[in-house]
Amino acid sequence: MPYPTRDLSGTVVAITGATAGIGAAAAGQLVEAGAKVVLGGRRQERLTELVERLGPDNALGVQMDVRSADDCRRLVAEAVAAFGRLDTIVPNAGIGLYGDILDNSDAEVERMMHTNYDGTVWAIRAAVPAMLETAGGGDIVIVSSVAGLRGGGDEAVYAGTKFAQVGLAGALDRELREKGIRVTAICPAGTATEFAIGTGRVENDPRFADWLTADDVAHAITTVLQQPRSVRTTLWAMWGMGQQA
Ligand SMILES: NC(=O)c1ccc[n+]([C@@H]2O[C@H](COP(=O)([O-])OP(=O)(O)OC[C@H]3O[C@@H](n4cnc5c(N)ncnc54)[C@H](OP(=O)(O)O)[C@@H]3O)[C@@H](O)[C@H]2O)c1
């Protein structure tokens, strides 16, 4: 008997931070797997390009900033208006600014905390009622980081935001499992994306050769969703073979 992998056809997945990197790769893989995707991000031209590439029947772009609870509610409302339901939210938008505790400005630190943690909470608060109402349950797949499991030098504030996401996922699993919502924290190690370019990494950084790719992480997101609904993955940590755990 083949394993009863869950068919994602007809499911609707909203992804924050879908204009680049892991979010854009996840959008592509999820459409391949039959899902409809709703893409959130600030850069309209990237959203337009991606929707064209994925096909307007499969994808909707919503220009939004995750630091705004209203924008997160609009993302969800537009998803339901366009596709009739919401099955999954992927709070993925995030920024990383390297530095010791005093190295970044107050404004930069605030931007990182608001984007990475507040943005995750706003997206989930917007999505949960819609998932329960339109799909009778669903999935929350938070893109955190291995920095959220063990920290790392030169990125304490970033690591704190990522720990907060892992803590939130664990607590929400206790709250939402009985309502039919699965909650997963995906924790990738360094991934070769635009993330942090200009703040510690450079384009074609030689370190990228050993790193995970956006597609590696997108595949983890897709796999979690394809597991039968009798199974839930609460935590998925992943490294490239060349990366020290
Ligand atoms: N790359 C890594 O090494 C790595 C490792 C572990 C975990 N992660 C996590 O993976 C997630 C995705 O990162 P990535 O590597 O794919 O980075 P990326 O290529 O830089 O993409 C980040 C995405 O977040 C969006 N974003 C940033 N601020 C936003 C805001 N205020 N509102 C809405 N969207 C916003 C960006 O879109 P706009 O600029 O268009 O808004 C972009 O689509 C992050 O949470 C990051 O912490 C990354």
The ligand as an SDF file (V2000), in Angstrom:
LIG
                    3D

 48 52  0  0  0  0  0  0  0  0999 V2000
   18.4950   32.6500    4.9690 N   0  0  0  0  0  0  0  0  0  0  0  0
   18.8690   32.0900    6.1020 C   0  0  0  0  0  0  0  0  0  0  0  0
   20.0660   31.8520    6.3710 O   0  0  0  0  0  0  0  0  0  0  0  0
   17.8350   31.6730    7.0920 C   0  0  0  0  0  0  0  0  0  0  0  0
   18.1500   30.6630    8.0210 C   0  0  0  0  0  0  0  0  0  0  0  0
   17.1910   30.2870    8.9610 C   0  0  0  0  0  0  0  0  0  0  0  0
   15.9560   30.8950    8.9570 C   0  0  0  0  0  0  0  0  0  0  0  0
   15.6760   31.8760    8.0620 N   0  0  0  0  0  0  0  0  0  0  0  0
   14.3540   32.5130    8.1380 C   0  0  0  0  0  0  0  0  0  0  0  0
   13.6820   32.2940    6.9350 O   0  0  0  0  0  0  0  0  0  0  0  0
   12.7070   33.3240    6.7250 C   0  0  0  0  0  0  0  0  0  0  0  0
   12.7700   33.7870    5.2790 C   0  0  0  0  0  0  0  0  0  0  0  0
   14.0730   34.2960    5.0210 O   0  0  0  0  0  0  0  0  0  0  0  0
   14.8080   34.1560    3.6180 P   0  0  0  0  0  0  0  0  0  0  0  0
   16.1320   33.5430    3.8920 O   0  0  0  0  0  0  0  0  0  0  0  0
   13.9260   33.5650    2.5910 O   0  0  0  0  0  0  0  0  0  0  0  0
   15.0600   35.7220    3.3480 O   0  0  0  0  0  0  0  0  0  0  0  0
   14.7970   36.6910    2.0950 P   0  0  0  0  0  0  0  0  0  0  0  0
   15.1540   36.0140    0.8340 O   0  0  0  0  0  0  0  0  0  0  0  0
   15.4750   37.9590    2.4630 O   0  0  0  0  0  0  0  0  0  0  0  0
   13.2080   36.8960    2.1550 O   0  0  0  0  0  0  0  0  0  0  0  0
   12.6100   37.5500    3.2150 C   0  0  0  0  0  0  0  0  0  0  0  0
   11.1680   37.8230    2.8770 C   0  0  0  0  0  0  0  0  0  0  0  0
   10.5600   38.5130    3.9870 O   0  0  0  0  0  0  0  0  0  0  0  0
    9.8450   39.6110    3.4740 C   0  0  0  0  0  0  0  0  0  0  0  0
    9.7180   40.6650    4.4660 N   0  0  0  0  0  0  0  0  0  0  0  0
   10.6880   41.2730    5.1930 C   0  0  0  0  0  0  0  0  0  0  0  0
   10.1620   42.2260    5.9810 N   0  0  0  0  0  0  0  0  0  0  0  0
    8.8210   42.1970    5.7600 C   0  0  0  0  0  0  0  0  0  0  0  0
    7.7250   42.9440    6.2660 C   0  0  0  0  0  0  0  0  0  0  0  0
    7.8980   43.8980    7.1870 N   0  0  0  0  0  0  0  0  0  0  0  0
    6.4860   42.6560    5.8120 N   0  0  0  0  0  0  0  0  0  0  0  0
    6.2940   41.6900    4.8820 C   0  0  0  0  0  0  0  0  0  0  0  0
    7.2840   40.9480    4.3700 N   0  0  0  0  0  0  0  0  0  0  0  0
    8.5350   41.2150    4.7980 C   0  0  0  0  0  0  0  0  0  0  0  0
   10.6040   40.0510    2.2370 C   0  0  0  0  0  0  0  0  0  0  0  0
    9.7240   40.6830    1.3530 O   0  0  0  0  0  0  0  0  0  0  0  0
    9.6260   42.2630    1.0740 P   0  0  0  0  0  0  0  0  0  0  0  0
   11.0060   42.8410    1.2280 O   0  0  0  0  0  0  0  0  0  0  0  0
    9.0810   42.3320   -0.3170 O   0  0  0  0  0  0  0  0  0  0  0  0
    8.6500   42.7760    2.0970 O   0  0  0  0  0  0  0  0  0  0  0  0
   11.0090   38.7010    1.6670 C   0  0  0  0  0  0  0  0  0  0  0  0
    9.9800   38.1870    0.8630 O   0  0  0  0  0  0  0  0  0  0  0  0
   13.0390   34.4230    7.7540 C   0  0  0  0  0  0  0  0  0  0  0  0
   12.0910   34.3860    8.7890 O   0  0  0  0  0  0  0  0  0  0  0  0
   14.4090   34.0250    8.2780 C   0  0  0  0  0  0  0  0  0  0  0  0
   14.5980   34.4040    9.6250 O   0  0  0  0  0  0  0  0  0  0  0  0
   16.5770   32.2660    7.1160 C   0  0  0  0  0  0  0  0  0  0  0  0
  1  2  1  0
  2  3  2  0
  2  4  1  0
  4  5  1  0
  4 48  2  0
  5  6  2  0
  6  7  1  0
  7  8  2  0
  8  9  1  0
  8 48  1  0
  9 10  1  0
  9 46  1  0
 10 11  1  0
 11 12  1  0
 11 44  1  0
 12 13  1  0
 13 14  1  0
 14 15  2  0
 14 16  1  0
 14 17  1  0
 17 18  1  0
 18 19  2  0
 18 20  1  0
 18 21  1  0
 21 22  1  0
 22 23  1  0
 23 24  1  0
 23 42  1  0
 24 25  1  0
 25 26  1  0
 25 36  1  0
 26 27  1  0
 26 35  1  0
 27 28  2  0
 28 29  1  0
 29 30  1  0
 29 35  2  0
 30 31  1  0
 30 32  2  0
 32 33  1  0
 33 34  2  0
 34 35  1  0
 36 37  1  0
 36 42  1  0
 37 38  1  0
 38 39  2  0
 38 40  1  0
 38 41  1  0
 42 43  1  0
 44 45  1  0
 44 46  1  0
 46 47  1  0
M  CHG  2   8   1  16  -1
M  END
$$$$
